[in-house]
Amino acid sequence: MSKDFARRNAGPNRRASSSKGKQAPAWVWFIIGAICGAFAMALVFTFHKPQPEAPAEEQKPAANESKTPKPRFDFYKLLQESEQIVPATETMGDAEKSAARPESNIEYILQVGSFPNQAEADKLRAQLILLNLDAHIESVEIHKGEVWHRVVVGPFDSQEKLATARSSLVSNQYTALVLKRAKGGKK
């Protein structure tokens, strides 16, 4: 009495596979849902017309309101409260005294440009002379015989004169590099 187990197991599998064939794929349901949603939105926009807003009545500011907006942060108030007042009777230390005195062996210059071509350096020098600045060209040899031509303004004995020349350059859209060197340096 032998039993045929192959036939017995094949029966339920056929039924399960036949019921799956009747279902619609997921992408069909997605497209149907998108079409239904678009149709519903079209109906909403067709029948719902936005009402024009009535012009808002101008409200006059109350007399007790201040015209300056209230600060969002409290650090403005905190900074004012933490202010420290230094008495004028304190004496300066030795390092501060030496910094306050003008150093006699230091001069300041402004380097406005550096070019490998002499003609470009001359062009910039001419523009600076037209601005009434004391401009000149310093030729410097870099490694292996490469020569660069620096366009410098100065020298200045004090930082006040330097600041005046620098502000003149900035107002005419020139950028300058401030250099500090010993007096009698390269000119």
Secondary structure, DSSP 8 states (H G I E B T S, - for coil): ----HHHHHHHHHHHHHHHHTTS--HHHHHHHHHHHHHHHHHHHHHH---------------TTS-SS---S-SHHHHHHHT-----TT----HHHHHHHS--TTEEEEEEEEEESSHHHHHHHHHHHHHTT--EEEEEEE-GGG-EEEEEEEEEESSHHHHHHHHHHHHHTT---EEEEEETT---
